[in-house]
């Protein structure tokens, strides 16, 4: 059977590729090689039409040429779409009904049918050649576990399984949903009938024919039904985000498949709920297989080490930390600041220099303090059981009565060692508690109280024990725990998590059945702070798993930057009128970086959900800077050190991102003529170091600001630890100080924060907005790189990667590993010896540069000549170095999974950075050179330049018009922050239907409608959501609402809120007016909505879109680069 499948990859518009595919043994063609999603066609209409129309013509011509060449007859099946009908007025839709496509995708499919029709007619008229064909107009196909995750049902089910936000465009659609099994049956029936017609001698009088069929289930399913069913099957805790749809996406379709039933024998057999149950089961089974495969690949069944003496010799002349088992807790062996070698709990650990040699087949270890030169040893004249002092031994002491050499034995299962004084019957035993003396115990005692972890060695990597650094475990894996287990092991912990995740999936599979739909659906709040998983630590992400998230049930899944396949073959040419074939070339351009940028769009660098959110034309939420009053504001500024300290750039410690955001927001306030705003901005300048000031300001605004709502408050944090407020040098002390999380004042607020460490209690990934820091080097960066033409293209750069920094804070061990010059020299003097794909496309040599600036006269010059810029954590996971590298076009290298980065929910960091694991730091050069090609790097660099304005704040002396231009119109930090805030504000609970109202629009009665009023304070003020009906934004309208009275059971007799219920507030309409700033930088318009003065009640926070339209591709089939031929 293997010879029946032959794979050829190419573009159907390439005649040469088609001729190679059209071999003599082809008996027919199933044409699925099209742009198969509405959204993809909307993003690049030219390519969509070119592929779907001209591409179909090229395929047909190639097939006809084959028929002429050998005189045989072949058949052709075109995968068409229900989108050719557009918004049908009559249901169910039959094949002869009017065809008025609502979007370019439907138009392209209709043109493909017309191309096929003309081809058949030509064959009939010319009498040359033969072809029997069918066009199958598919309904919305679902059910494939490998379907594009951005399509409606796959996006719902993948988000539901990971309990993350489900985004729905529109929402009121009703679709004819066709299961993939039924779709496959239709193609097989079509092939069977075409084969019969081609081979039947009675049909030879007809040289060519074309039949068209609707392939449909014949029943509708609403988007709300889809969500409800999938959420029940998956027992999901996801919130729902509704964004407005538009007329380019037909809202209702039900197809008639009567003709297909009558002529082909087609009958859809899979009901919607059964199909969704099957799909849920497939996803869970895929997750189970992925987890099982990951467990096998990691060797979790037998996690023993295989370290011999030869391996241990690679530890000779290494920087390493030695840790000690003190009552099961990890302590650090050090001679610093002590009279003797001691076990202390200070992290990060001090590094020692270790040496290993072989004597009589045994590994002999020596440990030296590199700063003072003292050695770890014992007095050889008094070896006896009991306490022993580990004095700082100098070279003269070793020659006299002390020994600094230890026989080292390894526990292969635990990765621990024991140290035995040479020629001694004893071994060194750990102290009972910190600060106590070590002791000597019998060699027969089964204790293994030490771990040796290399950081930088002279020998080539890999080094023994380096992939199991307990410090990396406590940094990335512990999240918020204050424990320091001595046997902490990243590999073993990951194996345990994978097993628990697999066990959870297996339980879900066992419980999955139709009976699940009879169980009550879980109610989820619209407030991220109240989500069921909101206070759980972040789950681990493993990029090789289908779901990425390792969901053990006691953590929350978060976004990742794992590499995934391109959305579709020419995704980087989307939103730009450029054809993807023939492929554009860069080598002739004067500046290949600028040329590549010109052929793409910043929208292509966004996450799919964010791109869709922005493309709908949503204006962002209105944020009003809380008025402090002149007296209060002046007193605060005076206390903080004055205007200059708070707002201006300095040579060091520039923590003024908050000031820049506030200034730009204040400039936008002129567009709001009323008092209402979705969010109140609480001014706070964290760089001042005065944390009491934030609480005072919050309390002041809570008592004085109109419509203050603690659930709609934004507070900026531009210093190291964000919402934790207190400064610490590393995460372990911060965890001790904040065991229960951030300051209580901040629990329901949205933080705009530079700090987004998933391993701390200070950041809420589904509630906060990550903003870039403001770098002190801003003036120099503007001077060097403001003009993108001055950013050197990646192909011309001569430094592979560079990093220089102080070894302190949480990331001290990470930084030490990066700046290990020994590692590179141990590989080879150049990169020629590295295995794998060569990065370079030019002849000049490249080299890494660690721990120094080399012979570059300036930091800017070095950045402009470096391809990769590793981003190592310092005190926390963020650093202004990231902004420096982005401005200079140096591709960021993210290390591990412990942090999110600016606008992580909007910008797709997979497209502007690369990621390596912490365990790969000992061979970082090899990883970068072998994993990424020059083409990869050039695309990453171009993407980086397309969104780099998001990371750059204006300079101090720029006037208001320039500030507004850079922060908003040029898509600067405020532009992205507001859109990020908008997506979070737009999430509703899954009980949104409780907010339905009946209203009258311009005197015309409307049906009960979920416009979604949002109450915002106990004063009862209410307004239409900021994402209000697009059809109501062009002119003034008057609304009269008839609202349901509150249930008497909602409020207590004393007027307080009943436990577990939402509060009903009175509605008081009022005037508001604002000028939205279009995300597409088009001209703005002013809209005004008037309240009629009616009163009533509505559920608090029942925010909801007025319309729900989902972007569902009309066909499952995708792939410009695929031509499926049946032999």
N, C-alpha and C positions, 0 to 999 in steps of 0.2 A: 504493500500500500504506500510505502514511502515515496515511490516514484510518481505517484499521482498528485503530490503536492509540490509545487515549485514556486518559490517566492522570488519575485523581482520587484525591487523598489525603485520608483522613479516618479516623474510627473506626467500625467496623462496628456499634457500639452507638448510633450517632447516626442516627436515622431520616431526618433531613433529608439527611445526606450520602449515605445509601443510595438514597433516592429520586432524587437527582441522578445517581447512577451507573446506576440501573436505567432506562435509556432503551429506546425501542421496538425498537431494532435489536439488543438483547441476545437471543441465542438460548439461552444457558445460562450457568451459573456454576460455575467451579472454585473451591471455597472453601478457600483456603490462609491466610486471615487469622486466625491463631490464635497463642496463646502456644505455641511449638513446641519448648521444651526443658524437660526434667525440672527442671533447676536453677532456671530462671526461675520455674516453678510453685512449687517449694519455697520460694523467696524471697518470693513473694506469692501465697498460695493464693487469697485473695479475688478478686484480679484475674484469676488464671488461670481459675478457675471461671466468673467473670462473662463473660470474653471467649469462652471455648471453649464454654460452654453457652448462656448467654443471647444472646451475640453470634450464634451459629449460628441461634437461633430468630428473631432480628431479621432476619437475611439471608433466611431462608426466608419470613418474612411479607412482606418487601418484594418477593421474587420472585413470590409468590402474588398479591400485589396487582397486579403488572404483568400477570400472566396474566389476571386478572379484568378488568383495564382494557381489554385489547385482544382477549381471547378466544383467545389463542394458547397453544400448549403449549411448554414449555421444560424443559430438563433441569438436573440438579444433581449435582455430584461433590464429595463430602466427603473431604478428606485426613485419614484417621484414622491410628491407630498400633498397632504390635504391643504397646505398653505396656498396652493394655486387658486382655491376658492375665496380666500379672504374671509371677510365677515359675512357669512351666508345668511340670507334673510329667511330661507325656508329650510327646515330640518325635518327628517334627515336629508343630507345632501346626496344627490345622485350624480353619476358621471356626466350627464348632459346639462347640469345646472350651470348658471353663470359663473364665470371665472374672473374675479377681480382681486388679484393679490393685494394684500394690505402692506406688504413689505418687499424689499428687494430679494429676499430669499425665495418667497413665493413666485416672484416674477422670474427669477433665474430658473426655477424648476419648470415653470410654464414654458419658458423659452427652450429648455432642454427637450421638452415634449414636442415642441414645434419643430426643432431640429430633426428629431427622430421621424416625425410625420413627413417632413419634406424629403428626408432620405428615402423613406419607404415609397413615397410617390414618385421620386426620380427613378427608382428601380423598376417600378411598374411601367412607367412611361418609356424608359430607355430600353427595356428588355435585356439589360445586362446585369448579371448577378442576381442573387436571391437572398432574402432575409425575412424571417418571421420574428416579430417582436411584440413585446408587451410592456406597458407602463403601469406600474403598481403605485397608486396614490395612497401612501401609508398614513394612517392616523399617528397619534403620538405613541411611539414605540417605547416600551420600558421593560425592565426585567433582567437586563444584562449586568452582571456584577462588575464587569470591566468598563461599563459605560462612562462617558465623560462626567466627572463629578460635578460640573457646573450646570448640568441639565436639571430640570425641576425635581424629578423623583430621586435621582442619585444625590442631589444636594440636600434634600430633606432627610434622606435616610442616613447619610454619612454624618451629618450634623447631629441628628437625633441620637445615633449610637454613641457619639462622644459627648452628648449633653451640652453642645455648644449652640450658639444662636442660629436659628433657622431663618434665612432671609427669603422673603417672598415678594416678588414684583407684582403689584396689583393685588390679586387674591380672589376676585369674584369669578374667575374663569371656570367654565365647565367644558371638559374635553372628552373626546372619544379616545380612550386609552387602550392600546393594543399590546398585549403581552408578546414578548420576543418569541415564545414558542409558537404562538399563532402566526406571527409574522414569518417565521421560518417555514411553517407549513404552507403559507401562501406562495412563497418563492418556489418551494419544491413542487407544488401543484402547477405553477406556471411553467417551470422547466419541463415537467412531465408532458404537459399539453403541447408545448412548443416542439419538444422532441418528436412527439407523435406526428405533429403536423409536418415537420421537416422530413421525416422518414416515410410517411404515408404516401404511396404512389398516387393516390387519388388527389392529393393536395399539390401535386407537381404542376397542375395547370395554373395555380396561383403562385407566382414567383415571390411575392412579398405581401406581408400583411401586418397590421398593427391593431392590437386590442388594448383598451384602457380599462382598469378596474380600480374601484375603491377597496382598500383593504382596511376594514374597520371592525370594531367590536360591536358597534350598533347601540352602545349605551354610553351615558355620560358619567363623568366623575368630577366633582367639584374639587378645587384646590383645598378648601377647608376639610373635605372628606379625606383627601390624601393625608394632610397633616395629622388629623385626628387619628386615622387608622395607623399610620406609621409611628406616631408618638405612643400609642397604646401598645403596639407590637414590641417596640423597643424599650418600653417603660422609661421614656426619656424625661429629662428634667430641663429640656431646652426652652429658652425664651423664644419669642417670635418677633422678627423685624419685618414690618410691612413697608414697602416703598411704592410710590405711585407707578402705575403702568402707563402705557400710551396706546394710541390707536394702531401702531405698527404691529401689535400683537393681538390677533383675533381672540375674542374672549369666549366664544361659544362655538362648538363644532360637534356634530354627531353625524357620522357618515352612514350611508346605506351601502351594504355589501351584498345586496340582493343579486346583482349581476354576477359578482364573483361566486356566489353560492350556486347560481343557476348554471354557469358555464364552466367553472373550475372545480366546483364541489367544495368551496371554502366555507368554513363555519368556525368563527372564533369560539374557543372552548374554555378559556381561562377567565373566570370572573375577576373583577378588580381586586376584591379583598383577598381572594386566593392568590392572585399574582403578587400582591404586596407581601403576603405571608411568605411566598416562595423567595422573593427577593431579599426579605429580611433574613431568612434562613441562609441564603447564599452568602450574604455579607458576613454573617456570624461564622459560617463554615470557612470562609476565606480567612477571616481573622484567626480562627483556630489553627488552620494550616500554617499561616504566617508565623504565629507564635511558636508552634511546634518546630518549624524549620529554623527559627531564630535560636531556639534552645539547642538544637542540634549543631548549628553553625558555631555557637559559642562554647560547645563542649560542656554544657551544663550537666550532662549525665555523669561525667567523670572529671571534675574540676581540678584534678591533681596537677601540680607543677611537675616539670621534668628538668630539674636543675642539677647539673653535675659540676664537678670541680672545674672543668674547662669553661663552663658558663660563668662560674663565679670569678674566674680570672679576668673577665671583662669588667669587673668592678674595680680593678686596679687603677688608682689615680682618678677617683671620682669625687665630685661633690655630692654629698648624700645627707639625708637626715636619718638618725637612728632613734627609733621610738621604743618605749618601754611599757610593759603590761603592769599597771598598778591597780590591783583589785578589779581587773577587767576593763579599766579605763585607760585611754591612751595618754602617755606622758612623753616628754621629749628629753633625750639625753643631751646635755650641754655642759660646757665648762665656763660659759660666759657668766660674768657677774657672780661667780661663786668661788669658794676656796677649793672645792673639789668638784668632780663630775657629779651632777645631780639629775634627778628626774623631775622636771617641772611641767606645768600645764600651760606654758606660754605658747600661743600660736600667733602667726605662723612659726614653724620651727627654725631654729638656727641650723645652718648647714655646716657639716664637718667634712674634712678631707679623709677619704678612706683608701687603704692600699691592701691588695690581696696578692698573695703568692702561694705557690704550691710547694709543700714539703712532705715527702713520703706519701704522696697521693692524697694529702689533706689540704684543705683551703685554710690559709692562715691570714687573719684579718688584723689590721692596725687602724686605729681611729685617731685623728689629730684635729685639734681646734685650729682652723686655718689662720685666725687672726693672731693668736698668742703663741702658737707653735707647740702647745702642750699635747701630750699623748694620753690616751686612755690606758691605764695599767694598774697593776697591783704589786704589792711588796712580795717578792719571791721568797723572802726569808721566813714568812709566817703564813703559810697556807694551812688553814684549819676551818672547820665548819663554823658558821656564825657570821656576824657583821664584819664587813670589810670596807675600808675607806678607799675610794677611787680618787686618788690624789692626782693633781696635775703633774704629770711626769715629764721632765725635760730630758734632753739627749744624755746628759751626764748621769741622771738617775738610772736610765736604762742600762748604762754600762756598769753600774754598781749593783744595786739590790732590787731593782724593779724591772718588770717585764711589760712591754706594750703590745705583745703579740698574743692573739687569741685563736684557738682552733674554732672554726665556724662549722656547725652542723645545721642542716636545713630540714624543716618539717614540710614535706612535699604537699601535704593536704592543706595546711593552713598558711603556707608561705611565710612562716616565722622561723627564727633561728635561735640557737643558744650559743653562748660564748664560754669557752673552756680555756683557762690559763694553760699555757704549754706545759706538758709533762705533769699535769695535775689530775688528781682523782675527783676534783670538784668542778662545778660549773657556777657561773655568776647568776645570782637570783635577784629579782627585782625587789625594791623596797615595799613595805606594807602600805605606806602612804607617802604622798608627795613630801619631799624634803628629808625623808628618813634615809638611813644608810642602806646600801646594797649589802648582800651577804653571799657567802659561799655555801652551796648545797651539793649533795652527792650527784655525781654524773648519772646515777641510776634513776634519779627522780625525773618523772615525765613532765618537765616544764619547758616551755619554749617562749621565753619572756621578751624577745627582742624582734624588731623588724628593721630591715635595712632597705632604704628606698633611694636609688640613685637619681640624681637630677641632671648631672652633666658629667660625662665620662670621656676619656681619651679613646676608648675602643669604639668600634662601629656599633650602632644600635642594631637590634634591640638589646637592652640590658636587662639582666635578671631583676625581677620585682618592680620594674619601672611602670608597668601598666596597672599596678595595683597600689597606687599611692594612697594611703589613708587620708591625706590632706585633701586630695581631690574628692574622695568620698564624702568627707565632712563638708566640703564646699558645695558640691552639686547635688548629692544624693539625699542629704539629711533635710534639706529645705529649711524647716524651722526648729528642728530638735536641738536640744542643748547637750545631749549625750555625746560622749567621745569613746565609742567602743574600740578597744584595742584591736580586735579582729575585724574592724571595718574593712570591707572589701567591695570595691565597685563591681567587679565581675560577678562575685557571688550574690551580691544584692540584686543586680540586674537579673540574674538567673531566677532568684526567688520571686521577683516582681513579674517576670514573664510567666512563671508557673501559676502565680495567683491570678494574673490576667486571663490565662488560658482556662483556669478553673471557673472563673466568672463567666466566660463565654460559653463554656460547656453547660453551666447551669441555665444560662439564658436560652440556649438551644433546647434543652430538655423541657423548659417551661413554655416554649413558644407554641402557640396553637390558636385556633379561632376563638377559644374560650377567653383569651386575653381581652378581646373586644367587649366582653360583658363586664369587665372589672371597671371600677370608677377611675376616671382619668385624673391624674395628678394635676393639681392647680399650682401654677408657678407665678410668682410675683413679677411685676414689670420692673422692679427695682433690683439692679444687679447685687446690691448689698444684701438682699434677702433671698437670693437664689439658694437652692438647697446645697449646692457644692461650693458656694462662694468663699467659705472660710476653710476649705480644705487645701492642703498643699498641692502644688502643681504636680501632675503626673510626669513621668519620664517620657521623652520622645525618642523613638528609634526609627531612623529614616528608612530602614529596609522593611518595615512592617507595612502591610496594606493600610492600616488605620493610623500609623505613625504613633499615636498615643497608646501608652501601656496603661490601660485603665484597670486598676486593681479594685475599684469600688470605693476606695478611701482617699481619693485624690480628684482633682479637677483637670480635665484635658485643656490644654492651651495651644495657641498657634505655634507653629514651628517655621523654620526656614529651610526645611529639608528640600533637596532637589527633587523635582517631579518632571515628568515628560511635558514638552511644550503643549499648550492648549490645543493648537492645531498647527500644521506644518509651516504656515507663514505668519505666525502670531506676531512676530516682531515687526511686520510690515502693516499691521492693523492700524486703523485710524490715520491712514496716509494713502494718498492716491497713487500708489506704486504697485505695479504687478510683480509678483514673486517669481515669475518665470519669463524669460531666463533670469537666473539669480543675479542680483546686482553685484558688481565688483568694486572693491575698494582700492586696489593696488595702483590705479591710475590717478586717484584723487590727490590733490596737493596736500590735503590733511585728511587722512582716512577716518579719524575720529569725528570730525565735523561732518564728513560725508555720510557716515553711518547714522549720526544723530538726525540728519536732514531726512533720512528715509524711514524714520520711526516717529513715535509719539510718546510723550510722558504717560499717557493713559495705559500704554502697554506695560508699564513698570508697576502698575497697581495690582493688588490682589483682586481676583475676579469679582468677589462680592463688593469690594469697595469701588471698583471700576463701574459696576452696574449701578451702584448707589449714586455715584457722581453723574453718570451719564443720563440719569433720569431727569436732571436739571434741578435737583433739590437745592434750595438755598439753605444755608446753614442755620443753626439755631441762633437766636438773638441773645447775646450776652451783654449785660449791663454792668459796668464797673461800679461796685457798691460805693455810694457817696459817703465819705467819711466826715465831711464838714471841715471847714478851714481850720478851726481851733484844734480839733482832734488830730487831723493830718499833720499839722505843723508840729505838734507835740511829739508825734511818733517819729517824724523825720529827724527832729532834733535829738531824740533819744538814740536813733540808729546811726547817728554820725553825719547827718546832712545829706543833701541831694546828691552830691558828687559820689559819696561812698556807695549809695544805694543804686544809682542808675548808670554810672560811667564805667568804662573799661579801665583796667589797671594792668600793671605789669604781671601780676600774679593774682590768683584767686578771683577770677571773674565769674561771679555767680549772679549775673543780671539778666538771664533769659526771662525771668518773671517780669522784670521791669519793661523789657521790650514787648512782651506780649500785652501787658497792661496798656502801654502807650498806644499800640496799634488798635486795641479794642476801643480805647477812648476815642480814637479818630473815627471809628465806625459808628459811634453812638449818635453822631449827628444825623444819622439816617433814621433814628427812632424818635418819632414825635410824641408817642404816648409813654405811659409809665411802665407798660408791661414788657417783660423779657422772659425768655425761657430759663435763663440762668442768671444768677447773681455772682459776680466775680468778687471774691474777698481779697483785697490787696494784702500781699504778704511778701516781704523780701527776705528770704531765708538766709541769704549770705550775710545778713547783719549779725546772725548768731543769737538773736533775741527771740526765743520760741514763745515767750509769754505774750509778745506783741501779736502773734497770730490769733491767740485765744481772745485777747482784748478786742481786736478788730472784728472777729466773728461775732462776739457778743454785742458789740456796738451796732453792727448791721442787722442782727437778728431783732434788735429792739427798735431800730429806726427806719430800716429800708422798707419801702412799699413792696408787698407781695413776696416777702422773703420766705423761701421754702427750703428747709434743710436738705431736701432730696434733690434740689436743683441748684446746688452751689458748686462753684469751681474755685479751688484754691491752688495757686502755683507753688511748686517746690523746685528750687534750682540748686540745692546743695546736696551733699553726698547721700544722705539717707532719707530724703523725701519726707513722707508722712510719719516716720518714726521720730523725727525732730532732733533727737539727741545724736551727737556725733560720736563715732567710734572708729578706730583704725581698721577694724576687721569685723566680719560677720558674726564670729562666734560670741564675742562680747555683746554685740547688738541683740542676738537671740536671747541672751540671758536677761537683758534689760527690758526686752519687749516680748515676753513669752506669750502674751495673748493678742499681739498685733499692734496696730497703729493707735494713735491717740483717739479716745472715744469721740472727740469732736468731729473726726474725719470719717466715721464709719459709713455715713450715707452720702458723703460728698464725692465729687469727681476731682481727683488730683490731676493737674497737668504737671508731670514730674519728669525730671531727667533720670531718676533712679528707677529702674525696672528689673530688679533682681528677683528671680523666681525663688531663690533660696533664702529669702528673708521675709519677715512679716510686714514689710513696709510697702509692698506693691500688690495691687489687686488687678490681675490681668484682664478681667472682663469689666472693670469699672473705671480704670484710670486711663489717661491719655499720656503717652510717652512723647516728650518734646526733646529737641536737641539742646545741649548746653551751649552757652556762649563762650567762645574761645578768646583768650586774651590776645591771640595772634591775628584777630580779625583784620586789623589794618594791613598787616603784611600779606595775608591771604588775598585780600582785595587787590592789593597792588600787583601781586604775582599772577593771580589766576582769574580775576573777574572776567576777562576776555577769554572765552573758551578756546580760542585759537592759540593761546599761549600754554594750554595744557598739552603736554607731549603725548602723542599716541603711544599705546602700549608696545607696539612693535619696535619703537625707537628707544625704549628704556633699557638700561643696562644693569639695574639692580633687581634681583629676583624678589627679595623681601628684606625689610629692615625693621628693627625695633630697638629702642633704647629707653630705659626707664629705671626708676628706683625699685628695688626688691622689697616692697612693703605691702602691708594690707592683705586683704583676702586673696589677692592674686599673686602673692610673692613667689610661690613655687612655680606658677605658670610663667611668670616673667623670667625666673632663673633658668628655666628650661629653654625658653626662647633665645636668651642671650648666651647660649652655650656655644662658643666658638669652637670648642674641641669637637663638637658633634660634626660640624661641616668639614673640618680638616681631616677628620677620621674617615669621611666618605671618599673624598678625593680633592685635589687642589682646584679642579673645575667641576662643572656639572656634567661633563661628558660621560662620566662613569655611571651616572644614575640610570636605572632601568626605566622602561616605559616610554610613553609618547613624549617627544621633544616639544617643549613649549615654544622655542624660538622659531621664527619664520625668517630671521635675518642671520647674517654671518657673525655679527659682533658677539663677544662673550658676555654672559651675565653672571652675577655672583650675589650671594646674600651678604648682608652687612648687619652684624649683631653687636649691640652694646656700644656703638660708636657712630660718629658721623663720617668716618673715613676721611677721604681727601676732599669732601664737598665743603665749599666755603660757607654754605648756609643750609639751614634746615629746609628751606623752601626748595633749594636746588636739589637736595636729596629726595624730597617727596616727588618732585617732578621727573625724577629718573628712576622711580621704583614702581614695580608692577604690583606687588602685593604688600599690604600693610596689616600685619597681625594686630588684633585688638585684644590685648590681654587685660584682664581685670586688675584693678589697683585696690584702693580702699573698698570700692564697690565695682559693679560691672561696667559702669559708664566712665568715659573720659573724654576730654575735649580733643584728644588725639584723633578720635573718630571723625570729627568735623574737619580737622586738618587734612586727613587723607581723602575724604570725600571731595573737598574743594580742589585738591590737586589731581584728582582722577586716579588715585591709587586704590586698587580694589581692596576693600576691607576683608580681612580673614577673621571670621568669628570662631571662637574656640569654646567647644562644649555647648551646653544647652542651659546655662544657668541664668541667662538674662534675655530680655527683649530690648529692642533698640528703637530709636525715634520713629513714631507713626507705624509701628509694627503691624497694626491691624489694617492699614491703608496701603502702604508701600510693600510690595512683594520683595522681601530681602533676598530671596533666592535669585533674583534677577540683578542684584547690585553687589553681591558679596559671595564669598565661598565660606564653607564651614569645615573645620577639622575637629576631630575628637581630641580630648585632652590626652588620651593614650597615644596619639600620633605625634605628639610634640617632639619626641626624640628622633623623628625622621621627617620633620616638617618640609625640608627642601625637596626630599624625594616625593612626598605626597603632592606638593604643588606642581612639580615638573611633570609627574607621570599622570596626574588626574585631569589637568586642564590644558587644552590646546590653545594656540594663539587665537584661533577663531572664537573660542569660548571667552578668552580674556578681553578681546576687542569688543564683543557684545556686552560684557559686564561693564566695561569702562564707558561705553556709549550710554547704557542705561543709567549709570551713575550720574553722568552729566545731565541727562534729561530731567532728573529730579533733585539735583544738588541744591537748587534754590530753597528747598524745604529745610535745609540744615543751616542756612546762613542768615544771621540777623544784621540789620543795618548798623552803620557806624554811628557814634555818638552825635556827630555834628551835622547829620543829615536832617533836612527839614521835613515837616509833616507829610507833604505830598510824596516825597521820596520814600519815607517810611511806609506809608500806605501802599505805594506801588510795589515795594520789595516784599512786604509781609503778606500781601493779598493778591494783587493783580498778577504778579510774576510767580504766583504759587509758592510763596514763602512759608515760613513756619506757622503763621496764623491761619493761612488757607488750609493747610493740612490738619491743624489742631481742631479747627471748627468742624471740618468734615468728620474727623474721628469722633468728636463729641456728638455730632449729629447721629452717627450710626448707633451709638450707645443710647442716646436719648430716645431713639426711635424704636426701642425694643419694648414690646408689650407683654403682659402676662398671657398665658394661654387661655384665660377666661375673658378675653376682650369682648366677647359677645354680650356681656353684661352691660356694656355701655351703649346699646342701640338707642337711637332717638328717632322721633318723627319730626320733620320740619317742612316749612313752606319756603320756596325759593321764588322770589319775585311774584308772589301771588299764586304760583302753581304748586299744588299739593304734591308732595313726594311720598314715596313709600317709606316705611321704617328703614332707616339708613344709618350705617355705622360711621358717621363722620368723625366721631371720637373727640368729644370735648375733654379738655384737660383742666381740672381744678388745680389751683396752685397755692392756696393758702387757706387758713381757717376763716379768713374774711369772706370767703366764697367767691373770689374773683375767678373768672373762667374765660377762656378764649379758644379760638380754633387752633389746632396744632400748627406749628411752624411749617409743616409740610402740607399745608392745606390744599384743597382741591385745585388742580391746575386750571380747571375751567373757570374758577372763581377769581383768578388773580388779575384778569384783564380790566375789570371795571368794578364799581361799587355794587354790592348786593345787600339786601336786607334779609335777615334770617329770623324766623319765628319758630321757636322750639316748643314742642309739647313733651315734657319730660316726666318720666314716671316718678311718683312720690317715693320717698325712702320707706323701707320696711320698718315697722315699729320696733322690730327686734334688733335693729342695727345699733341704736343708741341706748345707753343705760338711762335710768330715771334721772340721774344727776347730770345727764348730757355728755358723759364720758363715752369713749369708744368701747364697744363690746369686744371682748377677747376674740381674736381671730377674724374679725370682720372689718371690711373697709368702711371708712367714714363717708357719709353722704353730706355734701355741702350745698348750700344754696347757690344758685347761679346768678351773677349780676353781670350783664353784658356792658361793654364799654367800647369806646373808639380806640383804634390803634392804627398806626400807619408806619410802614417802613419801606426802604428801598433795598431789595435783595441784591447781593453781588453775585452775578452769575458765575458758576464754576468754569464756564467755557470762555470767560472774559469777554462776553458779548455786552452790548449796551444794556444798561439796567432799566428797569421799569418800576413804577411805584404802584402799589396795590393798597386798597383800603377796604376793610371789612367793618360793617356797622352792626352793633347790637341793637335789638329793637326795644330793649328795656323789659323784656319778658323775664320771668323768674321761674325757677324750678330746681331740680336736683339732678345730679349725675354722679356716677361713682368716681371717687377720688383716684386720679392717675389712670383713668381708663382711656389713655391715649391710643389712637387708632387711625389708620389711613382711611380715606374715603373710598378708595378704589383699590382693587387687588388684581394685578395682571401678571401672569407668570411668563417668563421667556423660556419657552420649551421648544427645543429644536423639533422640527416635524419628522425627522427621520433618525433612527438609531445609527445609521450608517455614516461613517466619517472616513476621511483620509484622502487628501489630494494625491498622496504618494502611493496609493494602492490600486491595483487593477486585479480584480478577482476573476480568474478564468476557470471555467469548469471543463475538465478534459473528459 
